[in-house]
């Protein structure tokens, strides 16, 4: 199968409409719009976030915008520099390796704790999400991927671990949207999702852990190989942002 090029990055106005309206009025909504803009390449890696332009395009004041940027800094998506303002953090090969090593250490443990408490409804929801991933484009895969993993992990009751993992998945989502269309591993990943889900349905903790470990490590190795290529680069961002 020939890999597809990523879709063009949407404008901030388009993202505002997708996230809940053209005139965002809350810090949480503004944060969500900017997070989507970073994840989907509208705000490019390493680029300054021009607050005047962002405020004008979204029709908001700078006060909630600054609060939203502060939240994004806490999630590691934005860096605030003295006299330079906010810039979008770069997804480096070293950061991706760190993220996946952390996921490898944490997620199999969380899954093992969740399996004894998973209900049929939990597993049916995970299966629905796997089916949706088969049908959706690359721009939706990161969101659906986290929802799938969360459906399996949430019964563990480990809220702190889930919060950490959600932040890690946000960073992974950037790579999924900017690079995975070029890597073209989504179908393989979803087949692996189905095998993990089957092991959960069977209550086989050891098998589910092994399959999850192999799934995460496989993506880690593919990403490491991809970033080692001289031509590896994120998709072009919207220059007007």
MARBA-3410 file (N, C-alpha, C, O; in Angstrom, 1 decimal):
241
0.8,-1.2,0.0,0.0,0.0,0.0,0.9,1.2,0.0,1.8,1.3,0.8 ~ 0.6,2.2,-0.9,1.3,3.4,-0.9,0.9,4.4,0.2,-0.3,4.7,0.3 ~ 1.9,4.9,1.0,1.5,5.8,2.0,0.9,7.1,1.5,1.3,7.5,0.4 ~ -0.1,7.6,2.2,-0.7,8.9,1.8,-0.1,10.1,2.5,0.4,9.9,3.6 ~ 0.0,11.2,1.8,0.5,12.4,2.4,-0.5,12.9,3.4,-1.7,12.8,3.2
-0.1,13.6,4.5,-1.0,14.1,5.5,-1.9,15.2,4.9,-1.4,15.9,3.9 ~ -3.1,15.3,5.4,-4.0,16.4,4.9,-3.4,17.7,5.3,-2.7,17.8,6.3 ~ -3.7,18.8,4.5,-3.2,20.1,4.9,-3.7,20.5,6.3,-4.8,20.2,6.7 ~ -2.9,21.3,7.0,-3.3,21.7,8.3,-4.5,22.7,8.3,-4.5,23.6,7.4 ~ -5.5,22.5,9.1,-6.7,23.4,9.1,-6.3,24.8,9.7,-5.4,24.9,10.5
-7.1,25.8,9.4,-6.9,27.1,10.0,-7.4,27.1,11.4,-8.2,26.2,11.9 ~ -7.0,28.1,12.2,-7.5,28.2,13.6,-9.1,28.4,13.6,-9.7,27.9,14.5 ~ -9.6,29.2,12.6,-11.0,29.4,12.6,-11.8,28.0,12.4,-12.8,27.8,13.0 ~ -11.2,27.2,11.5,-11.8,25.9,11.3,-11.8,25.0,12.5,-12.8,24.4,12.9 ~ -10.6,25.0,13.2,-10.5,24.3,14.5,-11.5,24.8,15.5,-12.0,24.0,16.3
-11.7,26.1,15.6,-12.6,26.7,16.6,-14.0,26.2,16.3,-14.7,25.8,17.2 ~ -14.4,26.1,15.0,-15.7,25.6,14.7,-15.8,24.1,15.0,-16.9,23.7,15.6 ~ -14.8,23.3,14.8,-14.8,21.9,15.1,-14.9,21.7,16.6,-15.5,20.7,17.1 ~ -14.2,22.5,17.4,-14.2,22.4,18.8,-15.3,22.9,19.6,-15.5,22.7,20.8 ~ -16.2,23.7,18.9,-17.4,24.1,19.6,-17.9,25.5,19.3,-18.7,26.0,20.0
-17.4,26.1,18.3,-17.9,27.4,17.9,-16.8,28.4,17.5,-15.7,28.2,17.8 ~ -17.2,29.4,16.7,-16.3,30.3,16.1,-15.9,31.4,17.2,-14.9,32.1,16.9 ~ -16.6,31.5,18.3,-16.3,32.6,19.3,-16.0,31.9,20.6,-16.9,32.0,21.5 ~ -14.9,31.3,20.8,-14.6,30.6,22.0,-14.6,31.5,23.2,-14.0,32.6,23.1 ~ -15.2,31.2,24.3,-15.3,32.1,25.4,-14.7,31.6,26.7,-14.7,32.3,27.7
-14.2,30.3,26.7,-13.7,29.8,28.0,-12.2,29.4,27.7,-11.8,29.1,26.6 ~ -11.4,29.5,28.8,-10.0,29.1,28.7,-9.9,27.6,28.3,-9.0,27.3,27.5 ~ -10.8,26.7,28.8,-10.7,25.3,28.4,-10.9,25.1,26.9,-10.2,24.3,26.3 ~ -11.9,25.9,26.3,-12.1,25.7,24.9,-11.0,26.3,24.1,-10.6,25.7,23.1 ~ -10.4,27.4,24.5,-9.3,28.0,23.8,-8.1,27.0,23.9,-7.4,26.9,22.9
-7.9,26.4,25.1,-6.8,25.5,25.2,-7.0,24.3,24.3,-6.0,23.8,23.6 ~ -8.2,23.8,24.1,-8.5,22.7,23.2,-8.2,23.1,21.8,-7.7,22.3,21.0 ~ -8.6,24.3,21.4,-8.4,24.7,20.0,-6.9,24.8,19.7,-6.4,24.3,18.7 ~ -6.1,25.4,20.6,-4.7,25.5,20.4,-4.0,24.2,20.5,-3.0,24.0,19.7 ~ -4.5,23.3,21.3,-3.9,21.9,21.4,-4.1,21.2,20.1,-3.2,20.6,19.5
-5.3,21.3,19.5,-5.6,20.8,18.2,-4.7,21.4,17.1,-4.2,20.7,16.2 ~ -4.5,22.7,17.2,-3.7,23.5,16.2,-2.2,23.0,16.3,-1.6,22.9,15.2 ~ -1.7,22.7,17.5,-0.4,22.1,17.6,-0.3,20.7,17.1,0.6,20.3,16.3 ~ -1.3,19.9,17.5,-1.2,18.5,17.2,-1.4,18.3,15.7,-0.8,17.4,15.1 ~ -2.2,19.1,15.0,-2.5,19.0,13.6,-1.6,19.8,12.7,-1.8,19.8,11.5
-0.7,20.5,13.3,0.3,21.2,12.5,0.0,22.6,12.0,0.7,23.2,11.3 ~ -1.2,23.1,12.5,-1.6,24.5,12.2,-0.5,25.5,12.8,-0.1,26.4,12.2 ~ -0.1,25.2,14.0,1.0,25.9,14.7,2.2,25.0,14.6,2.2,23.9,15.2 ~ 3.2,25.4,13.9,4.3,24.5,13.5,5.3,24.3,14.7,5.4,25.2,15.5 ~ 5.9,23.2,14.6,7.0,22.9,15.6,8.0,24.0,15.6,8.5,24.3,14.5
8.4,24.5,16.8,9.5,25.4,16.9,9.1,26.8,16.5,9.9,27.8,16.6 ~ 7.9,27.1,16.1,7.4,28.4,15.6,6.9,29.2,16.8,6.3,28.7,17.7 ~ 7.1,30.5,16.7,6.5,31.4,17.7,4.9,31.4,17.6,4.4,31.4,16.4 ~ 4.2,31.5,18.7,2.8,31.7,18.6,2.5,33.2,18.7,2.7,33.8,19.8 ~ 2.1,33.8,17.6,1.9,35.2,17.6,0.5,35.5,18.2,-0.5,35.3,17.6
0.6,36.0,19.5,-0.7,36.1,20.2,-1.6,37.1,19.6,-2.8,36.9,19.7 ~ -1.1,38.2,19.0,-2.0,39.2,18.4,-2.8,38.5,17.2,-4.0,38.7,17.1 ~ -2.1,37.7,16.4,-2.8,37.0,15.3,-3.8,36.0,15.8,-4.9,35.9,15.2 ~ -3.4,35.2,16.8,-4.3,34.2,17.3,-5.5,34.8,17.9,-6.6,34.3,17.7 ~ -5.3,35.8,18.7,-6.5,36.5,19.4,-7.4,37.1,18.3,-8.6,37.0,18.5
-6.8,37.7,17.3,-7.7,38.3,16.2,-8.4,37.2,15.5,-9.6,37.4,15.2 ~ -7.8,36.1,15.1,-8.5,35.1,14.3,-9.6,34.4,15.1,-10.6,34.0,14.6 ~ -9.3,34.2,16.4,-10.3,33.6,17.3,-11.4,34.5,17.8,-12.4,34.1,18.4 ~ -11.1,35.8,17.7,-12.0,36.8,18.3,-12.0,36.8,19.8,-13.1,36.9,20.4 ~ -10.9,36.7,20.4,-10.8,36.6,21.9,-9.8,37.7,22.4,-9.0,38.3,21.6
-9.8,37.9,23.7,-8.8,38.8,24.3,-7.6,38.0,24.6,-7.6,36.8,24.6 ~ -6.5,38.7,25.0,-5.2,38.1,25.3,-5.2,37.4,26.7,-4.4,36.5,26.9 ~ -6.1,37.8,27.6,-6.1,37.3,28.9,-6.4,35.8,29.0,-5.6,35.0,29.5 ~ -7.5,35.4,28.4,-7.8,33.9,28.4,-6.8,33.2,27.5,-6.5,32.0,27.7 ~ -6.2,33.9,26.5,-5.3,33.2,25.6,-4.0,32.9,26.4,-3.4,31.8,26.2
-3.5,33.9,27.2,-2.3,33.6,28.0,-2.6,32.5,29.0,-1.7,31.6,29.2 ~ -3.8,32.4,29.6,-4.1,31.3,30.5,-4.1,29.9,29.8,-3.6,29.0,30.3 ~ -4.6,29.9,28.5,-4.6,28.7,27.7,-3.1,28.3,27.4,-2.8,27.1,27.5 ~ -2.3,29.3,27.1,-0.9,29.0,26.8,-0.2,28.4,28.0,0.7,27.6,27.9 ~ -0.5,28.9,29.2,0.1,28.4,30.4,-0.3,26.9,30.6,0.5,26.2,31.0
-1.6,26.6,30.3,-2.0,25.2,30.4,-1.2,24.3,29.5,-0.8,23.2,29.8 ~ -1.0,24.8,28.3,-0.3,24.0,27.2,1.2,23.9,27.6,1.8,22.9,27.3 ~ 1.7,24.9,28.3,3.1,24.8,28.7,3.2,23.6,29.8,4.2,22.9,29.8 ~ 2.2,23.5,30.6,2.2,22.5,31.6,2.1,21.1,31.0,2.5,20.1,31.6 ~ 1.5,21.0,29.8,1.4,19.7,29.1,2.6,19.5,28.2,2.7,18.5,27.5
3.6,20.4,28.2,4.8,20.2,27.4,4.6,20.5,25.9,5.5,20.2,25.1 ~ 3.5,21.2,25.5,3.3,21.5,24.1,3.8,22.9,23.7,4.0,23.1,22.5 ~ 4.0,23.7,24.7,4.4,25.1,24.5,5.5,25.4,25.5,5.5,24.9,26.6 ~ 6.5,26.2,25.0,7.6,26.7,25.9,7.5,28.2,25.9,7.4,28.9,24.9 ~ 7.5,28.8,27.1,7.4,30.2,27.3,8.9,30.7,27.5,9.5,30.3,28.4
9.3,31.6,26.6,10.7,32.1,26.7,10.6,33.6,27.0,9.8,34.4,26.5 ~ 11.6,34.1,27.9,11.6,35.5,28.3,11.8,36.4,27.0,12.7,36.1,26.2 ~ 11.0,37.4,26.9,11.1,38.4,25.8,10.8,37.8,24.4,10.9,38.5,23.4 ~ 10.5,36.5,24.4,10.2,35.9,23.1,8.7,35.4,23.0,8.2,35.2,22.0 ~ 8.2,35.2,24.2,6.8,34.7,24.3,6.8,33.2,24.1,7.7,32.5,24.5
5.6,32.7,23.6,5.4,31.3,23.5,5.9,30.7,22.2,5.7,31.3,21.1 ~ 6.5,29.5,22.2,6.8,28.8,21.0,6.3,27.4,21.1,6.2,26.9,22.2 ~ 6.1,26.8,20.0,5.6,25.4,20.0,6.8,24.5,20.2,7.8,24.6,19.5 ~ 6.7,23.6,21.1,7.8,22.7,21.4,8.0,21.7,20.2,7.1,21.4,19.5 ~ 9.2,21.3,20.0,9.6,20.4,19.0,9.5,18.9,19.4,9.9,18.6,20.5
8.9,18.0,18.6,8.9,16.6,18.9,10.2,16.0,18.3,10.3,15.7,17.1 ~ 11.2,15.8,19.2,12.5,15.3,18.8,12.5,13.8,18.9,11.7,13.2,19.6 ~ 13.4,13.1,18.2,13.5,11.7,18.3,13.8,11.2,19.7,13.3,10.2,20.2 ~ 14.6,12.0,20.5,14.8,11.7,21.9,13.6,11.8,22.7,13.4,10.9,23.6 ~ 12.7,12.7,22.4,11.5,12.9,23.2,10.5,11.7,22.9,9.9,11.2,23.8
10.4,11.3,21.6,9.6,10.2,21.3,10.1,8.9,22.0,9.3,8.1,22.5 ~ 11.4,8.7,22.0,12.0,7.5,22.7,11.6,7.6,24.1,11.2,6.5,24.7 ~ 11.7,8.7,24.8,11.4,8.9,26.2,10.0,8.6,26.4,9.6,7.9,27.4 ~ 9.1,9.1,25.6,7.6,8.9,25.7,7.3,7.4,25.6,6.6,6.8,26.5 ~ 7.9,6.7,24.7,7.6,5.3,24.5,8.2,4.4,25.6,7.6,3.4,26.0
9.4,4.8,26.1,9.9,4.0,27.2,9.1,4.1,28.4,8.9,3.2,29.2 ~ 8.5,5.4,28.6,7.6,5.6,29.8,6.3,4.8,29.6,5.8,4.2,30.5 ~ 5.8,4.8,28.4,4.6,4.0,28.1,4.8,2.5,28.3,4.0,1.8,28.9 ~ 6.0,2.1,27.9,6.3,0.6,28.0,6.4,0.2,29.5,6.0,-0.9,29.9 ~ 6.9,1.2,30.3,7.0,0.9,31.7,5.6,0.9,32.5,5.4,0.2,33.4
4.7,1.8,32.0,3.5,2.1,32.8,2.3,1.3,32.2,1.5,0.8,33.0 ~ 2.1,1.3,30.9,0.8,0.9,30.4,0.5,-0.6,30.6,-0.6,-1.0,31.0 ~ 1.5,-1.5,30.5,1.2,-2.9,30.8,0.8,-3.2,32.2,-0.1,-4.0,32.5 ~ 1.3,-2.4,33.1,0.9,-2.5,34.5,-0.5,-2.0,34.7,-1.3,-2.7,35.4 ~ -0.8,-0.9,34.1,-2.2,-0.4,34.3,-3.2,-1.3,33.6,-4.3,-1.6,34.2
-2.9,-1.9,32.5,-3.8,-2.9,31.8,-4.0,-4.1,32.7,-5.1,-4.6,32.8 ~ -2.9,-4.6,33.3,-3.0,-5.8,34.2,-4.0,-5.5,35.4,-4.7,-6.4,35.7 ~ -3.9,-4.3,35.9,-4.8,-3.9,37.0,-6.2,-3.7,36.5,-7.2,-3.8,37.3 ~ -6.4,-3.4,35.3,-7.8,-3.1,34.7,-8.5,-4.4,34.4,-9.7,-4.4,34.5 ~ -7.8,-5.4,33.8,-8.5,-6.5,33.2,-9.5,-7.2,34.2,-10.6,-7.5,33.8
-9.2,-7.4,35.5,-10.2,-8.1,36.4,-11.4,-7.2,36.6,-12.4,-7.8,37.0 ~ -11.4,-5.9,36.3,-12.5,-5.1,36.5,-13.2,-4.6,35.2,-14.2,-3.9,35.3 ~ -12.7,-5.0,34.1,-13.3,-4.6,32.8,-14.7,-5.3,32.7,-14.9,-6.5,32.9 ~ -15.7,-4.5,32.3,-17.0,-5.0,32.1,-17.2,-5.3,30.6,-16.4,-4.9,29.8 ~ -18.3,-5.9,30.3,-18.7,-6.2,28.9,-18.8,-4.8,28.2,-18.4,-4.7,27.0
-19.4,-3.8,28.9,-19.6,-2.5,28.3,-18.3,-1.9,27.9,-18.1,-1.2,26.9 ~ -17.3,-2.0,28.8,-15.9,-1.5,28.6,-15.3,-2.1,27.3,-14.8,-1.3,26.5 ~ -15.4,-3.4,27.2,-14.8,-4.1,26.1,-15.6,-3.8,24.8,-15.0,-3.7,23.7 ~ -16.9,-3.7,24.9,-17.7,-3.4,23.7,-17.3,-2.0,23.2,-17.3,-1.7,22.0 ~ -17.1,-1.0,24.1,-16.7,0.3,23.7,-15.4,0.3,23.0,-15.2,1.0,22.0
-14.4,-0.5,23.6,-13.1,-0.6,23.0,-13.2,-1.2,21.6,-12.5,-0.7,20.6 ~ -14.1,-2.2,21.4,-14.3,-2.8,20.1,-14.9,-1.8,19.1,-14.6,-1.7,17.9 ~ -15.9,-1.0,19.6,-16.5,0.1,18.7,-15.4,1.0,18.2,-15.4,1.4,17.0 ~ -14.5,1.4,19.1,-13.4,2.3,18.7,-12.4,1.7,17.7,-12.0,2.4,16.8 ~ -12.2,0.5,17.9,-11.3,-0.2,16.9,-12.0,-0.2,15.5,-11.3,0.1,14.5
-13.3,-0.4,15.5,-14.0,-0.4,14.2,-14.0,1.0,13.6,-13.9,1.2,12.4 ~ -14.1,2.0,14.5,-14.1,3.4,14.0,-12.7,3.8,13.4,-12.7,4.5,12.4 ~ -11.7,3.3,14.0,-10.3,3.6,13.5,-10.1,3.0,12.1,-9.4,3.5,11.3 ~ -10.8,1.9,11.9,-10.7,1.3,10.5,-11.3,2.2,9.5,-11.0,2.1,8.3 ~ -12.3,3.0,9.9,-13.0,3.8,8.9,-12.6,5.3,8.8,-12.8,5.9,7.8
-11.9,5.8,9.8,-11.5,7.2,9.8,-10.2,7.5,9.2,-9.3,6.6,9.0 ~ -10.0,8.8,8.8,-8.7,9.2,8.3,-7.6,9.4,9.3,-7.9,9.3,10.5 ~ -6.4,9.7,8.9,-5.3,9.9,9.8,-5.5,11.0,10.8,-5.1,10.9,12.0 ~ -6.3,12.0,10.5,-6.5,13.2,11.4,-7.3,12.8,12.6,-7.2,13.5,13.6 ~ -8.0,11.6,12.6,-8.8,11.2,13.7,-8.1,10.1,14.5,-8.6,9.8,15.6
-7.0,9.5,14.0,-6.5,8.3,14.6,-5.9,8.6,16.0,-6.1,7.7,16.9 ~ -5.3,9.7,16.2,-4.7,10.0,17.5,-5.8,10.0,18.6,-5.6,9.4,19.7 ~ -6.9,10.8,18.4,-7.9,10.9,19.3,-8.6,9.5,19.6,-8.8,9.1,20.8 ~ -8.9,8.8,18.6,-9.5,7.4,18.7,-8.6,6.5,19.4,-9.0,5.6,20.2 ~ -7.3,6.6,19.1,-6.3,5.7,19.7,-6.3,5.8,21.2,-6.3,4.9,22.0
-6.3,7.1,21.7,-6.3,7.3,23.2,-7.6,6.8,23.8,-7.6,6.2,24.8 ~ -8.7,7.1,23.1,-10.0,6.6,23.6,-10.1,5.1,23.7,-10.6,4.6,24.7 ~ -9.4,4.4,22.8,-9.4,2.9,22.8,-8.6,2.5,24.1,-9.0,1.7,24.8 ~ -7.4,3.1,24.2,-6.5,2.7,25.3,-7.2,3.0,26.6,-7.1,2.3,27.6 ~ -7.8,4.2,26.7,-8.4,4.6,28.0,-9.6,3.7,28.3,-9.8,3.4,29.5
-10.3,3.2,27.3,-11.5,2.3,27.6,-11.0,1.0,28.2,-11.6,0.5,29.1 ~ -9.8,0.6,27.8,-9.2,-0.6,28.5,-8.6,-0.3,29.8,-8.6,-1.2,30.7 ~ -8.0,0.8,30.0,-7.3,1.1,31.2,-8.1,1.7,32.4,-7.8,1.5,33.5 ~ -9.2,2.4,32.0,-10.0,3.1,33.0,-10.5,2.3,34.2,-10.5,2.7,35.3 ~ -10.9,1.0,33.9,-11.3,0.2,35.0,-10.3,-0.1,36.1,-10.6,-0.6,37.2
-9.0,0.2,35.8,-8.0,0.0,36.8,-8.2,1.0,38.0,-7.7,0.7,39.1 ~ -8.8,2.1,37.8,-9.0,3.1,38.8,-7.8,4.0,39.1,-7.8,4.7,40.1 ~ -6.8,3.9,38.3,-5.5,4.6,38.5,-5.6,5.9,37.8,-5.0,6.1,36.7 ~ -6.2,6.9,38.5,-6.5,8.2,37.9,-5.2,9.0,37.6,-5.1,9.6,36.5 ~ -4.2,8.9,38.5,-3.0,9.6,38.3,-2.3,9.1,37.0,-1.8,9.8,36.2
-2.2,7.7,37.0,-1.6,7.1,35.8,-2.3,7.5,34.5,-1.6,7.7,33.5 ~ -3.6,7.5,34.6,-4.4,7.9,33.4,-4.1,9.3,32.9,-4.0,9.6,31.7 ~ -4.0,10.2,33.9,-3.7,11.6,33.5,-2.3,11.7,32.9,-2.1,12.4,31.9 ~ -1.3,11.0,33.4,0.0,11.0,32.8,0.0,10.4,31.4,0.6,11.0,30.5 ~ -0.7,9.3,31.3,-0.8,8.7,30.0,-1.5,9.5,28.9,-1.2,9.5,27.8
-2.6,10.2,29.4,-3.3,11.1,28.5,-2.3,12.2,27.9,-2.4,12.5,26.7 ~ -1.5,12.8,28.8,-0.5,13.8,28.3,0.5,13.2,27.3,0.8,13.8,26.3 ~ 0.9,11.9,27.6,1.9,11.3,26.7,1.2,11.0,25.4,1.8,11.1,24.3 ~ -0.1,10.6,25.4,-0.8,10.3,24.2,-1.0,11.6,23.3,-1.1,11.5,22.1 ~ -1.1,12.7,24.0,-1.3,14.0,23.2,0.0,14.2,22.4,-0.1,14.6,21.2
1.2,14.0,23.0,2.4,14.1,22.2,2.5,13.1,21.1,2.9,13.4,20.0 ~ 2.1,11.8,21.4,2.1,10.8,20.4,1.1,11.2,19.3,1.4,10.9,18.1 ~ 0.0,11.8,19.6,-1.0,12.2,18.6,-0.4,13.2,17.6,-0.7,13.1,16.4 ~ 0.6,14.0,18.0,1.2,14.9,17.1,2.0,14.1,16.0,1.9,14.4,14.8 ~ 2.7,13.0,16.5,3.4,12.2,15.5,2.5,11.4,14.6,2.7,11.2,13.4
1.4,10.9,15.2,0.4,10.2,14.4,-0.1,11.0,13.3,-0.2,10.6,12.2 ~ -0.5,12.3,13.6,-1.1,13.1,12.6,-0.1,13.7,11.6,-0.4,13.8,10.4 ~ 1.1,14.0,12.1,2.1,14.6,11.2,3.0,13.6,10.4,3.5,13.9,9.4 ~ 3.1,12.4,11.0,4.0,11.5,10.4,3.5,10.1,10.0,3.9,9.5,9.0 ~ 2.5,9.6,10.7,2.0,8.2,10.5,1.4,8.0,9.2,1.4,6.9,8.7
0.8,9.1,8.6,0.3,8.9,7.2,1.5,8.6,6.2,1.3,7.9,5.2 ~ 2.7,9.1,6.6,3.8,8.7,5.7,4.4,7.3,6.1,4.8,6.6,5.2 ~ 4.3,7.0,7.4,4.8,5.7,7.8,3.8,4.6,7.4,4.2,3.5,7.1 ~ 2.5,4.9,7.4,1.5,4.0,7.0,1.5,2.7,7.8,1.5,1.6,7.2 ~ 1.4,2.8,9.1,1.3,1.6,10.0,0.0,1.5,10.6,-0.2,0.6,11.5
-1.0,2.3,10.3,-2.3,2.3,11.0,-3.0,1.0,11.0,-3.6,0.6,12.0 ~ -3.0,0.3,9.8,-3.7,-0.9,9.7,-3.1,-2.0,10.6,-3.8,-2.8,11.2 ~ -1.8,-2.1,10.6,-1.1,-3.0,11.4,-1.4,-2.7,12.9,-1.6,-3.7,13.7 ~ -1.3,-1.5,13.3,-1.6,-1.1,14.7,-3.0,-1.5,15.1,-3.2,-2.0,16.2 ~ -4.0,-1.3,14.2,-5.3,-1.7,14.6,-5.5,-3.2,14.7,-6.3,-3.6,15.5
-4.8,-4.0,13.9,-4.9,-5.4,14.0,-4.3,-5.8,15.4,-4.8,-6.7,16.1 ~ -3.3,-5.1,15.8,-2.7,-5.4,17.2,-3.7,-5.0,18.3,-3.8,-5.6,19.3 ~ -4.4,-3.9,18.0,-5.4,-3.5,19.0,-6.4,-4.6,19.2,-6.9,-4.9,20.3 ~ -6.8,-5.2,18.1,-7.9,-6.3,18.1,-7.3,-7.5,18.9,-8.1,-8.1,19.7 ~ -6.0,-7.8,18.8,-5.5,-8.9,19.5,-5.4,-8.6,21.0,-5.7,-9.5,21.8
-5.0,-7.4,21.3,-5.0,-7.0,22.8,-6.4,-7.1,23.3,-6.6,-7.6,24.5 ~ -7.4,-6.6,22.6,-8.8,-6.7,23.0,-9.3,-8.1,23.2,-10.0,-8.4,24.2 ~ -8.9,-9.0,22.3,-9.3,-10.4,22.5,-8.7,-11.0,23.7,-9.4,-11.7,24.4 ~ -7.4,-10.7,24.0,-6.8,-11.2,25.3,-7.6,-10.7,26.5,-7.7,-11.4,27.5 ~ -8.0,-9.4,26.4,-8.7,-8.8,27.6,-10.1,-9.6,27.7,-10.5,-9.9,28.9
-10.8,-9.8,26.6,-12.0,-10.5,26.7,-11.8,-11.9,27.3,-12.7,-12.4,28.0 ~ -10.7,-12.5,27.0,-10.4,-13.9,27.6,-9.9,-13.8,29.0,-9.7,-14.9,29.6 ~ -9.7,-12.6,29.5,-9.1,-12.5,30.9,-7.7,-13.0,31.0,-7.2,-13.3,32.1 ~ -7.0,-13.0,29.9,-5.6,-13.5,29.9,-4.7,-12.3,30.1,-4.2,-11.6,29.1 ~ -4.3,-12.0,31.4,-3.5,-10.9,31.7,-2.1,-10.9,31.1,-1.7,-9.9,30.5
-1.5,-12.1,31.2,-0.1,-12.2,30.7,-0.1,-12.0,29.2,0.8,-11.3,28.7 ~ -1.0,-12.6,28.5,-1.0,-12.4,27.0,-1.3,-10.9,26.6,-0.7,-10.4,25.7 ~ -2.3,-10.3,27.3,-2.6,-8.9,27.0,-1.4,-8.0,27.3,-1.2,-7.1,26.5 ~ -0.7,-8.3,28.4,0.5,-7.5,28.7,1.6,-7.6,27.6,2.2,-6.7,27.1 ~ 1.8,-8.9,27.2,2.8,-9.1,26.2,2.4,-8.5,24.8,3.3,-7.9,24.2
1.2,-8.6,24.4,0.7,-8.0,23.2,0.8,-6.5,23.2,1.2,-5.9,22.2 ~ 0.5,-5.9,24.4,0.5,-4.5,24.5,2.0,-4.0,24.4,2.3,-3.0,23.8 ~ 2.9,-4.7,25.1,4.3,-4.4,25.1,4.8,-4.5,23.7,5.5,-3.5,23.2 ~ 4.5,-5.5,23.0,5.0,-5.7,21.6,4.4,-4.6,20.7,5.1,-4.1,19.8 ~ 3.2,-4.2,20.9,2.5,-3.2,20.1,3.2,-1.8,20.3,3.6,-1.2,19.3
3.5,-1.5,21.6,4.1,-0.2,21.8,5.6,-0.2,21.4,6.0,0.8,20.8 ~ 6.3,-1.3,21.6,7.7,-1.4,21.2,7.8,-1.4,19.7,8.8,-0.8,19.1 ~ 6.9,-2.0,19.0,6.9,-2.0,17.5,6.8,-0.6,17.0,7.5,-0.2,16.1 ~ 5.8,0.2,17.5,5.7,1.6,17.1,6.9,2.4,17.4,7.4,3.2,16.7 ~ 7.5,2.2,18.6,8.7,2.9,19.0,9.8,2.6,18.0,10.5,3.6,17.6
10.0,1.4,17.6,11.1,1.1,16.7,10.8,1.7,15.3,11.7,2.2,14.6 ~ 9.5,1.7,14.9,9.2,2.3,13.6,9.5,3.8,13.6,10.0,4.3,12.6 ~ 9.0,4.4,14.7,9.3,5.9,14.8,10.7,6.2,14.8,11.2,7.2,14.2 ~ 11.5,5.4,15.6,13.0,5.6,15.6,13.6,5.5,14.3,14.5,6.3,13.9 ~ 13.2,4.5,13.5,13.7,4.3,12.2,13.3,5.4,11.3,14.1,5.9,10.4
12.1,5.9,11.4,11.6,6.9,10.5,12.4,8.2,10.8,12.8,8.9,9.8 ~ 12.5,8.6,12.1,13.2,9.8,12.4,14.7,9.8,12.0,15.4,10.8,12.0 ~ 15.3,8.6,11.8,16.7,8.5,11.5,16.9,8.8,10.0,18.0,9.0,9.6 ~ 15.8,8.9,9.2,15.9,9.2,7.8,16.2,10.7,7.6,15.6,11.5,8.3 ~ 17.1,11.0,6.7,17.4,12.4,6.5,16.2,13.2,6.0,16.1,14.4,6.3
15.2,12.6,5.3,14.1,13.3,4.8,13.0,13.4,5.7,12.0,14.1,5.4 ~ 13.1,12.8,6.9,12.0,12.9,7.9,11.7,14.3,8.3,12.6,15.0,8.8 ~ 10.5,14.8,8.2,10.1,16.1,8.6,8.6,16.2,8.8,7.9,15.5,8.1 ~ 8.2,17.1,9.7,6.7,17.2,9.9,6.1,17.8,8.7,6.7,18.5,7.8 ~ 4.7,17.7,8.6,4.0,18.3,7.5,4.0,19.8,7.6,4.2,20.3,8.7
3.9,20.4,6.5,3.9,21.9,6.5,2.7,22.5,7.3,1.6,22.0,7.2 ~ 3.0,23.5,8.0,2.0,24.2,8.8,1.3,25.3,8.1,1.8,25.7,7.0 ~ 0.3,25.8,8.6,-0.5,26.9,8.1,0.4,28.2,8.3,0.5,28.6,9.5 ~ 0.9,28.8,7.3,1.8,30.0,7.5,1.0,31.2,8.1,1.7,32.1,8.6 ~ -0.3,31.2,8.0,-1.0,32.4,8.5,-1.3,32.3,10.0,-1.7,33.3,10.6
-1.0,31.2,10.6,-1.3,31.0,12.1,-0.3,31.8,12.9,-0.4,31.8,14.1
END
